[in-house]
């Protein structure tokens, strides 16, 4: 899924302004929704390349984060850069990304990018990280000091849907989703978990595709 790049020059993060725009549309956002202002998924064959050696992981992460919300003539190239970075991550860097997500010192865009990279990485450790993000309680973590409840929940939804992006880890992802379904009574999260399970079982399109179809139906009715 690719980041949407715009010229939003407001002082608040692109992450927070997007959530506010979605609130005005009266629905709870999914960061993996291809029609949100932040993310748009582009499923296609991609040739992975190694990020330039002149950038350390942290420098590369910071550079991409700063680009969120800016204009680019090549959004697909920017999206590919994120995939490339995800494919080069090692286990130490995965832990760093998880720390960014749960840290009160990381802003919304940093948390968003961290979840996205964890979702795209093929390493098995990402399953546990995504499950922990999806199962965390805002009141019991440092999330609540930097995100609103709705922003926090959007990250949880993104983590749940990230589990469906790992065909090589389908069994592990199913186990994680089953565990999540038994540990939450949140209506929205349970709905996303069921959608993710159906997608992994081949009983339904991906949650993202389902969201897109639902939105297209709403727009058709409004015309």
ABEGO torsion letter per residue (X at the ends): XBBBBBABABABBAAAAAAAAAAAAGBBBBAABAABAABBBBBBBBBBBBBBAABBAAAAAAAAAAABGBBBABAAAAAAAAAAAAAABBAAAAAAAAAAAABAABBAAAAAAAAAAAAABABAAAAAAAAAAAABBAAABAAAAABBAAAAAAAAAAAAAAAAABAAAAAAAAAAAAAAAAABABAAAAAAAAAAAAAAAGABBBAAAAAAAAAAAAAAAAX
